[in-house]
Amino acid sequence: MKIINNIILALSMALPSTMMAEDCALRIMAVPVQQGEPVSTEISDMLMAQLETALSLNGMVVNGDYSQFFITGKFTNFIKDVTSTVPAKTTVNTLLTLSIGDLASQTIYASQSFELRGVGESDTRAFMMALRKLNRNNKDLTAFATKGKKQIVDYFDRNYKSIISKASRASSLRHYEEALYYITSIPECSKGYAEAAHVTERIFKLYIDYTGKKLLAEARAAWAASPDSAGAEKAFASLIQIDFESSAYPDAEALAREISKITQRNWDFENREKYNNEIELRRSTIEAARAVGVAYGSHQQPTTTNIMWMR
């Protein structure tokens, strides 16, 4: 784990900032349409799905996970016409304005309007055809994404030290998930990434040690309460979640051996094999830490985000 992270750190310090920016993936939240002409949830979801695909090559990961930074859109000047042909066709003409912004400071970083037109057998189908204009080859969309991305990276370049301090404070209070949420928000293309990666490794080690000890205590309690097959199942439900690099892991292995001797069953083999395979898929310290932070942010923040301040 440490070797992998040291390689990441070395690369982050050695590569020119322009190269880092090209490879940097910024995670931003897709906020459903809340302004302009009212559209159905289906059309709003369709827009966000189209943006998720179109912006992926521009270094943006657009999804529903909570983030301080967001992308949204609004439809205005909406005109709909239904032909008298058989079958009838629906034509929609509208102006779509996309915005990338910062929820914390209520600031818009980039905006761009697109004239859209689509024809289909229904309103939804017509919108689907209209949204095809928002593709990876759209130069205006690329310019919009580039501007928004630069503003977000500039934010982290200015504020990464305060973000690291906030993460360190949360870690000192054993709020490790919160700390990882803050520290892993700093992207690879920020000049603060190398420093943040060092702190991430330290906080993540504290996190897996702390959670490992809690899980070990749960396993011991379950086994002490019921030293039989039923108790073993409960104990191993906790033991298999303990990270290999947690300081609690040696004691977890000892408890597993004790349980196996008494129950005459190879619990370790039966219960860890699938988990071991999953662990190998997420061995990168940074990615594992980021997953913890994202999970924390998704559970701590409201499921809806009000952006009516954009009016």
C-alpha positions as CSV (number, residue, x, y, z in Angstrom):
1,M,0.0,0.0,0.0
2,K,2.7,2.4,0.9
3,I,4.8,1.6,-2.2
4,I,1.8,2.2,-4.4
5,N,1.1,5.6,-2.8
6,N,4.8,6.6,-2.9
7,I,4.7,6.0,-6.7
8,I,1.6,8.2,-7.0
9,L,3.2,10.9,-4.9
10,A,6.4,10.8,-7.0
11,L,4.5,11.1,-10.2
12,S,2.4,13.9,-9.0
13,M,5.4,15.9,-8.1
14,A,7.4,15.1,-11.2
15,L,4.8,15.7,-13.9
16,P,4.2,19.2,-15.3
17,S,1.0,20.8,-14.2
18,T,-0.3,20.8,-17.8
19,M,0.0,17.0,-18.0
20,M,-1.6,16.6,-14.6
21,A,-4.5,18.7,-15.7
22,E,-5.1,16.5,-18.8
23,D,-5.3,13.3,-16.7
24,C,-7.3,14.8,-13.8
25,A,-10.8,13.6,-13.2
26,L,-13.0,16.1,-11.3
27,R,-16.0,14.7,-9.6
28,I,-19.1,17.0,-9.8
29,M,-22.7,16.4,-8.8
30,A,-25.5,16.3,-11.3
31,V,-28.4,18.5,-10.0
32,P,-31.8,17.9,-11.6
33,V,-33.4,20.8,-13.5
34,Q,-35.0,23.2,-11.0
35,Q,-35.4,26.4,-13.0
36,G,-36.7,27.6,-16.3
37,E,-39.5,25.8,-18.2
38,P,-40.9,22.9,-16.2
39,V,-39.8,19.5,-17.6
40,S,-40.5,16.0,-16.5
41,T,-38.2,14.0,-14.2
42,E,-37.5,11.7,-17.1
43,I,-36.3,14.5,-19.3
44,S,-34.1,16.0,-16.5
45,D,-32.6,12.5,-15.9
46,M,-32.1,12.2,-19.6
47,L,-30.1,15.5,-19.7
48,M,-27.9,14.4,-16.8
49,A,-27.2,11.1,-18.4
50,Q,-26.2,12.8,-21.6
51,L,-23.9,15.1,-19.8
52,E,-22.3,12.2,-17.9
53,T,-21.4,10.6,-21.2
54,A,-20.4,13.8,-23.0
55,L,-18.2,15.3,-20.3
56,S,-16.4,12.1,-19.4
57,L,-13.7,12.8,-22.1
58,N,-13.3,16.3,-20.7
59,G,-12.1,15.1,-17.4
60,M,-15.4,15.3,-15.4
61,V,-17.1,12.5,-13.5
62,V,-20.7,13.5,-13.4
63,N,-23.0,11.5,-11.1
64,G,-25.4,11.8,-8.2
65,D,-22.8,11.6,-5.5
66,Y,-22.7,14.6,-3.3
67,S,-20.1,17.2,-4.2
68,Q,-19.5,20.9,-3.4
69,F,-19.4,21.4,-7.2
70,F,-22.3,20.8,-9.5
71,I,-23.7,20.9,-13.0
72,T,-27.3,21.7,-13.8
73,G,-29.4,23.0,-16.7
74,K,-32.5,25.0,-17.4
75,F,-34.8,25.1,-20.4
76,T,-36.2,28.4,-21.6
77,N,-38.0,29.7,-24.8
78,F,-39.7,26.3,-25.1
79,I,-41.8,25.8,-28.2
80,K,-43.7,22.6,-29.0
81,D,-45.5,21.7,-32.2
82,V,-47.5,18.6,-33.1
83,T,-47.9,17.8,-36.8
84,S,-51.1,16.6,-38.3
85,T,-49.4,13.7,-40.1
86,V,-50.1,10.1,-39.4
87,P,-48.4,9.1,-37.2
88,A,-48.2,12.5,-35.5
89,K,-44.7,14.0,-34.8
90,T,-43.7,16.2,-32.0
91,T,-41.2,19.0,-32.6
92,V,-39.5,20.8,-29.7
93,N,-37.4,23.9,-29.9
94,T,-35.8,25.2,-26.7
95,L,-32.8,27.0,-25.3
96,L,-30.8,25.0,-22.8
97,T,-28.5,26.8,-20.4
98,L,-25.9,24.7,-18.6
99,S,-24.1,25.9,-15.5
100,I,-21.2,24.6,-13.4
101,G,-21.1,26.1,-9.9
102,D,-20.0,26.0,-6.3
103,L,-22.7,25.2,-3.7
104,A,-20.7,26.4,-0.7
105,S,-20.0,29.9,-2.1
106,Q,-23.1,30.0,-4.3
107,T,-20.9,30.9,-7.2
108,I,-21.4,30.1,-10.9
109,Y,-18.1,29.2,-12.5
110,A,-19.2,28.6,-16.1
111,S,-22.4,29.0,-18.2
112,Q,-23.2,28.1,-21.8
113,S,-26.5,28.2,-23.8
114,F,-27.4,25.7,-26.5
115,E,-30.2,26.0,-29.0
116,L,-31.8,22.5,-29.3
117,R,-34.3,21.1,-31.7
118,G,-35.7,17.6,-31.9
119,V,-38.4,15.6,-33.6
120,G,-40.0,12.4,-32.2
121,E,-43.2,10.4,-31.7
122,S,-43.6,12.1,-28.2
123,D,-42.3,14.9,-26.1
124,T,-39.8,12.6,-24.5
125,R,-38.6,11.2,-27.8
126,A,-38.3,14.7,-29.2
127,F,-36.2,15.8,-26.3
128,M,-34.0,12.8,-26.6
129,M,-33.2,13.7,-30.2
130,A,-32.6,17.3,-29.3
131,L,-30.1,16.4,-26.5
132,R,-28.0,14.5,-29.0
133,K,-26.4,17.8,-29.8
134,L,-24.7,17.6,-26.4
135,N,-22.0,15.2,-27.5
136,R,-18.2,14.9,-27.2
137,N,-17.7,16.7,-30.5
138,N,-19.6,19.8,-29.5
139,K,-16.9,22.5,-29.2
140,D,-19.1,24.8,-27.1
141,L,-19.7,22.0,-24.6
142,T,-15.9,21.3,-24.5
143,A,-15.1,25.0,-23.9
144,F,-17.8,25.2,-21.2
145,A,-16.4,22.1,-19.4
146,T,-12.8,23.4,-19.7
147,K,-13.7,26.7,-18.2
148,G,-15.6,25.1,-15.3
149,K,-12.8,22.6,-14.7
150,K,-10.2,25.4,-14.6
151,Q,-12.2,27.3,-12.0
152,I,-12.7,24.3,-9.8
153,V,-8.9,23.5,-9.9
154,D,-8.1,27.1,-9.1
155,Y,-10.4,26.8,-6.1
156,F,-8.4,23.8,-4.8
157,D,-5.1,25.5,-5.6
158,R,-6.2,28.4,-3.4
159,N,-7.8,26.4,-0.6
160,Y,-6.1,23.1,-0.3
161,K,-4.2,24.0,2.8
162,S,-7.4,24.9,4.7
163,I,-9.0,21.7,3.4
164,I,-6.1,19.6,4.7
165,S,-6.3,21.4,8.0
166,K,-10.1,20.7,8.2
167,A,-9.4,17.0,7.5
168,S,-6.7,16.8,10.1
169,R,-9.0,18.4,12.7
170,A,-11.8,15.9,11.9
171,S,-9.2,13.0,12.1
172,S,-8.0,14.2,15.5
173,L,-11.6,13.8,16.7
174,R,-11.7,10.3,15.2
175,H,-14.2,11.4,12.6
176,Y,-12.2,9.6,10.0
177,E,-14.9,9.2,7.3
178,E,-15.5,13.0,7.4
179,A,-11.7,13.6,7.3
180,L,-11.4,11.3,4.2
181,Y,-14.3,13.1,2.6
182,Y,-12.5,16.4,2.8
183,I,-9.0,15.3,2.0
184,T,-9.9,13.1,-1.0
185,S,-11.8,16.0,-2.6
186,I,-8.5,17.5,-3.6
187,P,-8.0,16.4,-7.3
188,E,-4.8,15.1,-8.8
189,C,-4.3,18.2,-10.9
190,S,-4.3,20.5,-7.9
191,K,-0.9,21.7,-6.8
192,G,-1.9,20.5,-3.3
193,Y,-2.4,16.9,-4.3
194,A,1.0,15.6,-3.3
195,E,0.6,17.0,0.2
196,A,-3.0,15.8,0.4
197,A,-2.0,12.3,-0.7
198,H,0.5,12.0,2.2
199,V,-2.2,13.1,4.7
200,T,-4.7,10.7,3.1
201,E,-2.4,7.8,3.7
202,R,-2.0,8.7,7.3
203,I,-5.7,9.2,7.9
204,F,-6.7,6.1,6.1
205,K,-4.3,4.0,8.2
206,L,-5.8,5.5,11.4
207,Y,-9.3,4.7,9.9
208,I,-8.6,1.1,9.2
209,D,-6.9,0.6,12.6
210,Y,-9.8,2.2,14.4
211,T,-12.5,0.3,12.5
212,G,-10.5,-2.9,12.8
213,K,-10.4,-2.6,16.6
214,K,-14.2,-2.0,16.7
215,L,-14.9,-5.0,14.5
216,L,-12.6,-7.2,16.5
217,A,-14.4,-6.1,19.7
218,E,-17.7,-7.0,18.0
219,A,-16.4,-10.4,17.0
220,R,-15.1,-11.2,20.5
221,A,-18.4,-10.2,22.1
222,A,-20.4,-12.3,19.6
223,W,-18.1,-15.3,20.3
224,A,-18.1,-14.9,24.1
225,A,-21.9,-14.7,24.1
226,S,-22.3,-17.8,22.0
227,P,-19.2,-20.0,21.6
228,D,-20.8,-22.3,19.0
229,S,-21.6,-22.3,15.3
230,A,-24.2,-19.5,15.6
231,G,-21.7,-17.3,17.5
232,A,-19.0,-18.1,15.0
233,E,-21.1,-16.9,12.1
234,K,-21.7,-13.6,13.9
235,A,-18.1,-13.2,14.9
236,F,-16.9,-13.9,11.3
237,A,-19.4,-11.4,9.9
238,S,-17.2,-8.8,11.7
239,L,-13.8,-10.4,11.2
240,I,-14.0,-10.6,7.4
241,Q,-14.4,-6.8,7.3
242,I,-11.1,-6.1,9.0
243,D,-8.5,-4.8,6.5
244,F,-5.3,-6.8,6.1
245,E,-3.2,-3.8,7.0
246,S,-5.1,-2.9,10.2
247,S,-3.2,-3.2,13.4
248,A,-6.1,-5.4,14.6
249,Y,-5.6,-8.0,11.9
250,P,-3.1,-10.3,13.7
251,D,-5.5,-10.5,16.7
252,A,-8.4,-11.1,14.3
253,E,-6.4,-14.1,12.8
254,A,-5.8,-15.5,16.2
255,L,-9.5,-15.3,17.1
256,A,-10.3,-16.9,13.8
257,R,-8.0,-19.8,14.6
258,E,-9.5,-20.2,18.0
259,I,-13.0,-20.3,16.6
260,S,-12.0,-22.8,13.9
261,K,-10.5,-25.2,16.5
262,I,-13.6,-25.2,18.7
263,T,-16.1,-25.4,15.9
264,Q,-14.0,-27.9,13.9
265,R,-14.8,-25.9,10.8
266,N,-12.5,-23.9,8.5
267,W,-14.4,-20.6,8.8
268,D,-11.4,-18.6,7.7
269,F,-11.3,-20.3,4.3
270,E,-15.0,-20.3,3.7
271,N,-15.7,-16.7,4.7
272,R,-12.6,-14.9,3.5
273,E,-12.1,-16.2,0.0
274,K,-14.7,-13.9,-1.7
275,Y,-13.8,-11.0,0.5
276,N,-10.1,-11.4,-0.4
277,N,-10.9,-11.2,-4.1
278,E,-12.9,-8.0,-3.5
279,I,-10.1,-6.5,-1.5
280,E,-7.6,-7.0,-4.3
281,L,-9.8,-4.9,-6.6
282,R,-9.4,-1.9,-4.3
283,R,-5.9,-2.0,-3.1
284,S,-5.0,1.5,-4.0
285,T,-4.9,3.5,-0.8
286,I,-6.1,6.7,-2.5
287,E,-9.1,5.0,-4.2
288,A,-10.1,3.1,-1.1
289,A,-9.9,6.3,1.0
290,R,-11.9,8.2,-1.6
291,A,-14.6,5.5,-1.5
292,V,-15.0,6.0,2.2
293,G,-15.1,9.8,1.8
294,V,-17.7,9.6,-1.0
295,A,-19.9,7.2,1.1
296,Y,-19.7,9.7,4.0
297,G,-20.7,12.6,1.8
298,S,-23.6,10.7,0.2
299,H,-25.0,9.8,3.6
300,Q,-24.5,13.2,5.4
301,Q,-25.9,15.5,2.8
302,P,-29.5,16.1,1.8
303,T,-30.9,14.0,-1.1
304,T,-32.1,17.2,-2.8
305,T,-30.0,20.3,-3.5
306,N,-31.7,23.7,-3.7
307,I,-30.1,26.0,-6.3
308,M,-32.8,28.6,-6.5
309,W,-30.2,31.2,-5.5
310,M,-29.2,31.0,-9.2
311,R,-32.2,33.0,-10.3
